[in-house]
C-alpha cells in the first residue's frame, strides 16, 4: 500500500463510540448512524482487500484491465522504456480546449492525445502489463502547474516517463538513487510565467493498483479520483527558504529555449488565452 494510504483509510473507520451510542440509546437516529457507519466500514474494508488482491497481480492481463484485444495489443508492444517513451512523444498534446480533463488510458488510445497525468497513467499501465508496478509521482510547483510522471527502476536506480509539450520536463533515464534526486533533476527547467524556478515539492511513489482499472484504464469518463489521491499523498520539500532565495532567474537564452514547443498551440487556445489576458487587465 502506498505511504499515507493506510492512515487515510484508518481515519475514516467508524469509531467504537458510534456503536456504543446506537446500542445504548436505541433511537432511530442512532440506528441510522450505525447503519451508515457499518456501510462505510464495509466499503473501506472492501477497498483494502481489493488493493491487496490487485497488488498480488504482478502481470496485468487483458481481462484485469478491461481492454479490447486491439487496445491491449498496443500496450503490450510497449515492452521496454524506449518504446514506452517514444509512444508518449508520438501522442499529440491534449490542450483541453473544452475544459479540464483527466482521461483514462482507453480514451488516450482512442484520441491519440494526452497531457502529463494522462501520459503517466498510460505508461504505468504498459509497465504493469510487463510485470512492473504502475507507479506515479506528483511534483508541486509555486504559481505553476503540477507535473505527474510514471516511475520505473533499472538496476536499483529510478527513471521516469513523462508527457509534456515543452523541452524541460521530459523523461529521465534510470540513473537516480532516490526519488528526491529524480525530482531535483527537474528543478532547473521547471519555471513559471514569471521565469522563476517554481518546483517546490515531490510526492512519494503512488501505486495505481489501489484503483479499479475501470476507473483509470478502461473507463470512458474523466478519472478525477486519481489526481485527488495524488494530491493527498505525502509530499516532501525540495527547496527551503534559504535555497529558494539563492535560485537564479532564467536568462534570455533559457527563456527562448524554454518557449519551444513540440506541438503548436491551436488557434482556438490562443484566442482563449488572449481573452483571459484582456479580462485580467480590466
Secondary structure, DSSP 4 states (H G I P E B T S, - for coil): --TTHHHHHHHTSPPHHHHHHHHHH--HHHHHHHHHHHHHHHHHHHHHHHHHHHHT-SS--HHHHT--HHHHHHHHT--SHHHHHHHHHHSEE---TTS-----HHHHHHHTEE-HHHHHHHHHHHHHHTTS--EEEEEEETTS--EEEEEEEETTEEEEE---SSSSS--EEEEESSHHHHHHTTTTT-B-TT--B-EEEEEPPEEGGGS-HHHHTS-SS--HHHHHHHHHS-EEES--HHHHHHPPPPPHHHHHHHT--SSPPPHHHHHHHHHHHHHHH-
